[in-house]
Amino acid sequence: MKTLKEIACGHTVIVKKLEGEGPVKRRIMDMGITKGVEVFVRKVAPLGDPVEVTVRGYELSLRKADAAMIIVE
């Protein structure tokens, strides 16, 4: 299983599962990242933090720690 953190620039993936719990998981879901949604990785900063993605038609920056909680395929 891969996480969003491991996906290279320019790839589109589908969210399979969210790990983590409580407020962190809730915040990720509130940003529109839910099971079955397509996520396009636009940019990864030179040190890997943050990761810029496009979700549901809008752009979003995620911390590496948050991206590691998102299981994709």
Backbone as a ProteinNet text record, in pm:
[ID]
protein_1_A
[PRIMARY]
MKTLKEIACGHTVIVKKLEGEGPVKRRIMDMGITKGVEVFVRKVAPLGDPVEVTVRGYELSLRKADAAMIIVE
[TERTIARY]
84.2	0	87.8	51.2	125.9	50.1	125.2	61.6	78.4	0.2	6.7	145.6	214	348.4	448.1	424.2	517.5	492.6	383.2	346.4	426.9	477.5	558.1	469.1	530.8	463.5	397.5	280.7	216.4	131.6	117.3	37.7	-97.6	-197.7	-330.4	-354.7	-404.3	-431.2	-572.2	-619.5	-751.9	-732.5	-800.1	-789.2	-860.8	-789.8	-846.3	-891.2	-813.2	-839.7	-766.7	-823.8	-757	-717.6	-590.5	-544.9	-549.3	-509.9	-513.8	-651.7	-667.5	-797.3	-822.9	-945.4	-982.3	-972.7	-927.9	-930.7	-847	-736.5	-650.6	-723.7	-781.3	-856.5	-976.1	-1044.1	-1159.9	-1119.2	-1004.1	-956	-926.5	-863.2	-832.7	-963.5	-1062.3	-1191.5	-1262.1	-1252.1	-1313.9	-1252.5	-1127.7	-1062.1	-1109.6	-1194.4	-1249.3	-1178.1	-1083.2	-1011.4	-1082.9	-1161.9	-1238.8	-1217.4	-1261.2	-1244.5	-1306.7	-1230.9	-1281.9	-1256.8	-1207.4	-1186.3	-1052	-1047.3	-921.9	-837.8	-707.9	-613.5	-500.9	-474.4	-366.1	-252.6	-132.9	-17.1	45	31.8	80.2	228.3	267.6	405.8	447.2	574.4	630.5	747	746.3	852.9	986.9	1098.7	1230.8	1261.2	1219.9	1244.2	1125.3	1027	913.4	797.4	812.2	707.7	684	571	445.8	430	322.4	285.6	164	169.2	54.5	-26.3	-156.4	-244	-368	-435.7	-565.1	-669	-770.3	-877	-1009.9	-1101.4	-1235.7	-1232.8	-1132.4	-1127.3	-1060.4	-1008.1	-935.4	-797.2	-709.1	-571.4	-554.7	-468.6	-452.9	-307.1	-255.2	-120.6	-134	-64.8	-69.3	69.4	75.1	202.6	235.1	364.6	409.5	346.9	336.7	279.1	133.7	58.2	-81.2	-90.7	-2.7	-1.6	29.4	107.8	144.5	26.3	-80.3	-198.4	-300.1	-274	-369.9	-322.3	-393	-357.3	-422.1	-340.1	-389.8	-354.5	-415	-376.6	-362.2
-119.5	0	124.7	217.8	343.4	453.7	552.8	671.2	785.9	890	1006.6	1069.3	1056.6	1111.8	1050.2	926.1	853	874.5	941.1	956.8	1069.5	1042.4	1142	1248.1	1359.8	1471.2	1425.5	1481.5	1454.4	1329.1	1259.5	1136.8	1161.1	1088.7	1093.2	960.5	966.4	845.1	852.5	740	734.6	699.5	773.3	750.6	620.7	532.3	404.2	410	482.5	478.4	593.6	642.9	743.4	680	698.2	649.2	764.3	737	841.9	845	934.2	940.7	1079.5	1100	1224.8	1346.3	1459.2	1587.6	1591.4	1518	1519.5	1454.4	1338.9	1268.8	1353.3	1414.1	1499.6	1617.6	1678.9	1793	1752.4	1635.7	1585.9	1562	1504	1478.9	1610.7	1708.7	1839.2	1909.1	1875.5	1934.2	1867.3	1765.1	1700.2	1570.6	1530.2	1405.9	1292.1	1218.9	1107.4	984.6	869.8	744.6	753.9	710.8	706.2	831.8	938.5	1063.8	1059.8	1126	1134.2	1249.9	1224.3	1327.7	1335.4	1455.3	1477.8	1548.6	1490.9	1550.9	1653.4	1781.7	1891.1	1917.7	1935.4	1972.1	1912.6	1882.2	1841.4	1936.2	2002.6	2097.3	2023.4	2094.1	2030.1	1937.7	1974.3	1887.6	1796.2	1796.6	1706.2	1762	1882.5	1939	2084	2128	2052.4	1987.7	1911.7	1848.1	1924.5	1970.6	2042.1	1944.4	1937.8	1845.8	1918.9	1858	1907.7	1802.8	1846.1	1757.8	1824.4	1752.2	1804.8	1943.7	1968.2	2093	2209.9	2189.1	2298.4	2252.9	2350.7	2320.9	2323.9	2235.2	2215.5	2185	2238.7	2203.8	2118.5	2005.2	1913.3	1897.3	1889.9	1858.7	1712.7	1683.1	1546.4	1448.5	1491.1	1404.9	1371.5	1468.7	1444.1	1354.1	1380	1299.8	1153.6	1129	991.6	914.5	983.8	917	877.2	918.7	895	777.7	665.4	545.4	556.1	537.3	553.9	434.7	432.5	330.2	394.4
0	0	0	-85.4	-94.4	-23.9	21.8	78.9	-19.2	-0.2	-87.7	-84.3	27.7	44.1	-54.8	-95	-181.7	-331.3	-366.7	-507.7	-572	-692.1	-764	-827	-860.9	-928	-1057.7	-1088.3	-1216.2	-1220.2	-1108.5	-1105.7	-1040.4	-1089.1	-1029.5	-960.1	-837.2	-759.5	-701.7	-652.4	-589.3	-441.9	-355.7	-211.4	-176.5	-104.7	-62.9	82.3	165.2	308.5	376.6	485.3	567.8	698.8	735.4	864.4	963.1	1085.6	1186.7	1249.2	1346.9	1413.7	1468.1	1511.1	1576.4	1486.6	1545.1	1474.5	1346.3	1343.1	1224.3	1106.7	1129.4	1024.2	980.1	1076.6	1048.1	959	988.5	910.9	766.1	749.3	614.7	538.3	605.3	540.5	508.2	595	571.5	450	417.3	299.9	170.4	182.1	63.4	27.4	110.1	81.9	153.4	75.7	130.8	42.9	90.8	18	-120.9	-223.7	-360.1	-442.8	-380.4	-454.2	-527.5	-644.8	-721.2	-670.7	-657.4	-613.1	-715.2	-767.4	-862.4	-789.6	-794	-727.7	-822.4	-788	-873.2	-851.6	-726.8	-696.4	-563.8	-553.5	-425.3	-399.5	-285.3	-252	-246.5	-267.8	-272.8	-154.6	-35.3	79.8	109.5	20.4	34.9	116.2	170.5	255.9	217.1	172	158.8	21.5	8.1	-118	-169.6	-294.8	-352.7	-436.2	-409	-481	-530.9	-628.4	-674.6	-636.9	-561.3	-515	-544	-609.6	-638.5	-703.2	-788	-862.4	-790.6	-671.7	-607.8	-562.3	-542.8	-506.4	-355.2	-308	-165.3	-135.5	-26.5	19.1	144.1	144.3	258.1	317.9	448.9	513.8	486.2	488.2	462.6	563.1	688.2	792.2	760.9	708.4	671.5	548.9	449.8	327.1	357.7	461.9	499.7	556.4	595.1	650.5	544.4	419.1	311.3	225.3	234.2	158.2	19.3	-85.5	-222.5	-310.2	-430.1	-528.7	-663.6
[MASK]
+++++++++++++++++++++++++++++++++++++++++++++++++++++++++++++++++++++++++

